[in-house]
Amino acid sequence: MAVRSVATSSTLEGFRTTFNSLGTDVGDLASLGTTDKSSIVAAVNEINTSVTTAFKIKDSSSTQQTINAGDVLNFAGTTNITATVSGTDTVTFALASSISGLSNITSSNITLTGLAAASSDTDAFLVSDSNVVKTRTGAQVLTDIGGASQGFAIAQAVALG
């Protein structure tokens, strides 16, 4: 679209044609996709206000980050957790079926379910339960195989008299 201007030497017909072309270039106010359709300036101001509105995100340690217009919020996954962005403003986090890189798990109650049987009756699955090392048998029962549990100490004391 060229810049519309009326030359000082233009006739009234030239002014009318240029003025009407300017209206066509700008468009019909009723066709605006904004709430305020009173003028082009009002519509642009409404869009500007909605676009420049920022929002904040906060993590569990109360660290906050402002997300401004034009910023991209990145949901970064890791080896053990994936983040998938999908339609209708949705982020889905998933835990990998096989977790790696953990050196310690602390919990007051851990339930082991769905343990697959190994090729032999006993595999190398070890659990520390109050300093008792246990192994999983083919029937998925945890069995004491040594350690300094109170029961073991009593049995040892009885045996030794």
Secondary structure, DSSP 8 states (H G I E B T S, - for coil): -------TT--HHHHHHHHHHHHHHH--GGG-SSS--S-HHHHHHHHHHHHS--EEEE-TT--EEEE-TT--------SSEEEEEETTTEEEEEE-SS--S------S----------SSSEEEEEEEETTEEEEEETT--EEEEEE--HHHHHHHHHHH-
